[in-house]
Amino acid sequence: MDQKKITIYSTPMCVYCRLAKDFFKKHNLQYTEIDVLRDMKAREEMFAKSKQMGVPVIDIDGEIFVGFDKGSLEKILGVRQM
């Protein structure tokens, strides 16, 4: 099974962003990180997708998750708690 495409919109000091990235690493999931603090165009893209300015915003194959919801991420990515 191919891995889903994961993009996380984050900022360097965001605790929940760090938790999400640690979750992806723990499950050996590749992801693309976009720093919306430095990239205004990416910030606008994130807002267009989520209607939120808070981070993290996680895009998994076009499905948008706002914040770090471990249970929802486990479900959509098909991973179990380790």
PABA-475931 format. One record per residue (C-alpha): residue number from 1; residue in three letters; x, y, z. Coordinates in nm, 2 decimals, padded with zeros to 4 digits. Layout:
N
@resi: NUM	resn: ALA	c1: X	c2: Y	c3: Z
...
! end
This chain:
82
@resi: 1	resn: MET	c1: 00.00	c2: 00.00	c3: 00.00
@resi: 2	resn: ASP	c1: 00.13	c2: 00.34	c3: -00.10
@resi: 3	resn: GLN	c1: 00.18	c2: 00.60	c3: 00.18
@resi: 4	resn: LYS	c1: -00.06	c2: 00.88	c3: 00.18
@resi: 5	resn: LYS	c1: 00.07	c2: 01.23	c3: 00.10
@resi: 6	resn: ILE	c1: 00.12	c2: 01.42	c3: 00.42
@resi: 7	resn: THR	c1: 00.18	c2: 01.80	c3: 00.44
@resi: 8	resn: ILE	c1: 00.20	c2: 01.98	c3: 00.77
@resi: 9	resn: TYR	c1: 00.17	c2: 02.35	c3: 00.79
@resi: 10	resn: SER	c1: 00.36	c2: 02.46	c3: 01.11
@resi: 11	resn: THR	c1: 00.57	c2: 02.71	c3: 01.29
@resi: 12	resn: PRO	c1: 00.90	c2: 02.65	c3: 01.46
@resi: 13	resn: MET	c1: 00.78	c2: 02.71	c3: 01.82
@resi: 14	resn: CYS	c1: 00.44	c2: 02.52	c3: 01.79
@resi: 15	resn: VAL	c1: 00.43	c2: 02.24	c3: 02.05
@resi: 16	resn: TYR	c1: 00.14	c2: 02.06	c3: 01.88
@resi: 17	resn: CYS	c1: 00.33	c2: 02.08	c3: 01.55
@resi: 18	resn: ARG	c1: 00.62	c2: 01.91	c3: 01.71
@resi: 19	resn: LEU	c1: 00.39	c2: 01.64	c3: 01.85
@resi: 20	resn: ALA	c1: 00.25	c2: 01.57	c3: 01.51
@resi: 21	resn: LYS	c1: 00.59	c2: 01.55	c3: 01.35
@resi: 22	resn: ASP	c1: 00.71	c2: 01.32	c3: 01.62
@resi: 23	resn: PHE	c1: 00.40	c2: 01.10	c3: 01.56
@resi: 24	resn: PHE	c1: 00.49	c2: 01.08	c3: 01.19
@resi: 25	resn: LYS	c1: 00.85	c2: 01.00	c3: 01.26
@resi: 26	resn: LYS	c1: 00.75	c2: 00.73	c3: 01.52
@resi: 27	resn: HIS	c1: 00.54	c2: 00.56	c3: 01.25
@resi: 28	resn: ASN	c1: 00.80	c2: 00.60	c3: 00.98
@resi: 29	resn: LEU	c1: 00.57	c2: 00.83	c3: 00.78
@resi: 30	resn: GLN	c1: 00.73	c2: 01.07	c3: 00.53
@resi: 31	resn: TYR	c1: 00.58	c2: 01.42	c3: 00.54
@resi: 32	resn: THR	c1: 00.64	c2: 01.76	c3: 00.39
@resi: 33	resn: GLU	c1: 00.67	c2: 02.05	c3: 00.64
@resi: 34	resn: ILE	c1: 00.58	c2: 02.40	c3: 00.55
@resi: 35	resn: ASP	c1: 00.68	c2: 02.69	c3: 00.78
@resi: 36	resn: VAL	c1: 00.39	c2: 02.93	c3: 00.76
@resi: 37	resn: LEU	c1: 00.58	c2: 03.18	c3: 00.98
@resi: 38	resn: ARG	c1: 00.83	c2: 03.25	c3: 00.71
@resi: 39	resn: ASP	c1: 00.62	c2: 03.17	c3: 00.40
@resi: 40	resn: MET	c1: 00.33	c2: 03.41	c3: 00.35
@resi: 41	resn: LYS	c1: 00.21	c2: 03.24	c3: 00.03
@resi: 42	resn: ALA	c1: 00.20	c2: 02.90	c3: 00.22
@resi: 43	resn: ARG	c1: 00.01	c2: 03.07	c3: 00.51
@resi: 44	resn: GLU	c1: -00.25	c2: 03.19	c3: 00.26
@resi: 45	resn: GLU	c1: -00.27	c2: 02.84	c3: 00.11
@resi: 46	resn: MET	c1: -00.31	c2: 02.69	c3: 00.46
@resi: 47	resn: PHE	c1: -00.60	c2: 02.94	c3: 00.53
@resi: 48	resn: ALA	c1: -00.77	c2: 02.86	c3: 00.20
@resi: 49	resn: LYS	c1: -00.76	c2: 02.49	c3: 00.28
@resi: 50	resn: SER	c1: -00.86	c2: 02.51	c3: 00.65
@resi: 51	resn: LYS	c1: -01.02	c2: 02.85	c3: 00.71
@resi: 52	resn: GLN	c1: -00.79	c2: 02.85	c3: 01.02
@resi: 53	resn: MET	c1: -00.48	c2: 03.05	c3: 01.11
@resi: 54	resn: GLY	c1: -00.38	c2: 02.82	c3: 01.40
@resi: 55	resn: VAL	c1: -00.13	c2: 02.55	c3: 01.34
@resi: 56	resn: PRO	c1: -00.08	c2: 02.27	c3: 01.28
@resi: 57	resn: VAL	c1: -00.29	c2: 02.22	c3: 00.98
@resi: 58	resn: ILE	c1: -00.23	c2: 01.87	c3: 00.84
@resi: 59	resn: ASP	c1: -00.33	c2: 01.78	c3: 00.48
@resi: 60	resn: ILE	c1: -00.34	c2: 01.41	c3: 00.42
@resi: 61	resn: ASP	c1: -00.43	c2: 01.34	c3: 00.06
@resi: 62	resn: GLY	c1: -00.66	c2: 01.65	c3: 00.06
@resi: 63	resn: GLU	c1: -00.83	c2: 01.57	c3: 00.39
@resi: 64	resn: ILE	c1: -00.76	c2: 01.86	c3: 00.63
@resi: 65	resn: PHE	c1: -00.70	c2: 01.82	c3: 01.00
@resi: 66	resn: VAL	c1: -00.66	c2: 02.12	c3: 01.23
@resi: 67	resn: GLY	c1: -00.46	c2: 02.07	c3: 01.54
@resi: 68	resn: PHE	c1: -00.30	c2: 01.74	c3: 01.66
@resi: 69	resn: ASP	c1: -00.57	c2: 01.47	c3: 01.70
@resi: 70	resn: LYS	c1: -00.37	c2: 01.15	c3: 01.74
@resi: 71	resn: GLY	c1: -00.68	c2: 00.93	c3: 01.72
@resi: 72	resn: SER	c1: -00.79	c2: 01.08	c3: 01.39
@resi: 73	resn: LEU	c1: -00.44	c2: 01.06	c3: 01.24
@resi: 74	resn: GLU	c1: -00.41	c2: 00.69	c3: 01.35
@resi: 75	resn: LYS	c1: -00.74	c2: 00.61	c3: 01.18
@resi: 76	resn: ILE	c1: -00.68	c2: 00.79	c3: 00.85
@resi: 77	resn: LEU	c1: -00.32	c2: 00.66	c3: 00.82
@resi: 78	resn: GLY	c1: -00.40	c2: 00.31	c3: 00.93
@resi: 79	resn: VAL	c1: -00.14	c2: 00.30	c3: 01.21
@resi: 80	resn: ARG	c1: -00.18	c2: 00.17	c3: 01.56
@resi: 81	resn: GLN	c1: -00.06	c2: 00.31	c3: 01.89
@resi: 82	resn: MET	c1: 00.30	c2: 00.21	c3: 01.95
! end
